[in-house]
């Protein structure tokens, strides 16, 4: 089992920045990739960014150039740096981990609200 705990959400004005953190614990040796998903009210959950154990990253088109995913293996922590935030980025953000195909573990979620 893997436990994921997110932190760093909050309220920010349009154009602002936030950094989300996700600390992983448990059977982390089994993790192949970690990611951040988000779900806005009335919308489907979507993958925002992901990073593999080898460091390969991918991003949703809507956040390319604005968001950066990174990991600190020594701390078992993944980060999502979000810049130039827009109101449409408002959502609950979930840290996720995959052992293979599909996302096997989910954190409890952290709210990000972009509003003036």
C-alpha positions as CSV (number, residue, x, y, z in Angstrom):
1,X,0.0,0.0,0.0
2,X,1.0,3.6,-0.7
3,X,-0.2,6.6,1.2
4,X,-0.2,10.1,-0.4
5,X,-0.7,13.3,1.5
6,X,-1.1,16.6,-0.4
7,X,-0.5,20.1,0.8
8,X,-0.2,23.6,-0.6
9,X,-3.6,24.4,-2.0
10,X,-5.4,27.7,-1.3
11,X,-6.8,30.9,-2.8
12,X,-4.8,32.8,-5.3
13,X,-5.5,35.7,-7.6
14,X,-5.4,35.2,-11.4
15,X,-1.8,35.3,-12.6
16,X,-0.5,34.1,-9.3
17,X,1.4,31.0,-8.4
18,X,1.1,28.1,-6.0
19,X,3.1,25.0,-5.3
20,X,1.5,21.7,-4.4
21,X,3.4,19.0,-2.6
22,X,2.7,15.3,-2.2
23,X,4.5,13.1,0.3
24,X,4.4,9.4,-0.4
25,X,4.9,6.7,2.2
26,X,4.5,2.9,2.4
27,X,5.5,0.6,-0.5
28,X,6.9,3.4,-2.6
29,X,9.4,1.0,-4.3
30,X,6.4,-0.3,-6.3
31,X,5.6,3.1,-7.8
32,X,6.3,3.6,-11.5
33,X,4.8,7.0,-11.9
34,X,3.3,9.8,-9.9
35,X,0.9,12.4,-11.1
36,X,-1.5,15.2,-10.4
37,X,-5.2,15.0,-11.4
38,X,-7.8,17.7,-10.9
39,X,-11.6,17.8,-10.8
40,X,-13.6,21.0,-11.2
41,X,-17.3,21.2,-10.3
42,X,-19.4,19.6,-12.9
43,X,-16.4,18.4,-14.9
44,X,-14.7,15.1,-15.3
45,X,-11.5,14.4,-13.5
46,X,-8.4,15.0,-15.7
47,X,-4.7,14.3,-15.6
48,X,-2.8,17.5,-15.3
49,X,0.8,16.3,-15.1
50,X,2.7,13.1,-14.5
51,X,6.3,12.0,-13.9
52,X,7.8,8.6,-14.2
53,X,10.5,7.0,-12.0
54,X,12.9,7.8,-14.8
55,X,12.0,11.5,-14.8
56,X,9.9,11.5,-18.0
57,X,7.1,14.1,-17.7
58,X,3.9,14.9,-19.6
59,X,1.3,17.6,-19.2
60,X,-2.2,18.4,-20.3
61,X,-2.3,20.9,-23.1
62,X,-4.1,23.3,-20.9
63,X,-1.2,23.7,-18.5
64,X,1.8,23.3,-20.7
65,X,4.2,26.1,-20.2
66,X,2.6,27.1,-16.9
67,X,2.8,24.1,-14.7
68,X,5.9,22.0,-13.8
69,X,6.0,18.6,-12.1
70,X,9.1,17.5,-10.3
71,X,10.1,15.0,-7.7
72,X,12.6,14.7,-4.8
73,X,13.4,11.1,-4.5
74,X,15.3,11.6,-1.2
75,X,12.1,13.0,0.3
76,X,9.7,10.8,-1.5
77,X,7.9,13.9,-2.5
78,X,6.4,15.2,-5.8
79,X,5.7,18.8,-6.5
80,X,3.5,20.7,-8.9
81,X,4.6,24.3,-9.5
82,X,1.7,26.2,-10.9
83,X,2.3,29.6,-12.5
84,X,0.2,32.1,-14.4
85,X,-2.9,30.6,-12.8
86,X,-6.3,31.1,-14.4
87,X,-9.8,30.9,-13.0
88,X,-10.3,27.8,-15.0
89,X,-7.6,26.1,-13.0
90,X,-9.9,26.1,-10.0
91,X,-10.4,22.5,-8.9
92,X,-9.6,19.9,-6.3
93,X,-6.1,18.6,-7.1
94,X,-5.3,15.0,-6.3
95,X,-1.9,13.4,-6.0
96,X,-1.8,10.0,-7.6
97,X,0.6,7.1,-8.0
98,X,0.7,4.2,-10.4
99,X,2.4,0.8,-10.1
100,X,1.7,0.0,-13.8
101,X,-1.1,0.9,-16.1
102,X,-3.7,3.0,-14.4
103,X,-3.6,5.1,-11.3
104,X,-3.7,2.9,-8.2
105,X,-3.4,5.3,-5.3
106,X,-5.0,8.7,-4.7
107,X,-4.5,11.3,-2.1
108,X,-7.4,13.1,-0.3
109,X,-7.2,16.1,-2.5
110,X,-6.4,19.8,-2.0
111,X,-8.5,22.7,-3.1
112,X,-7.1,25.3,-5.4
113,X,-9.2,28.4,-6.1
114,X,-8.1,31.1,-8.5
115,X,-10.2,34.2,-8.1
116,X,-9.9,37.9,-7.7
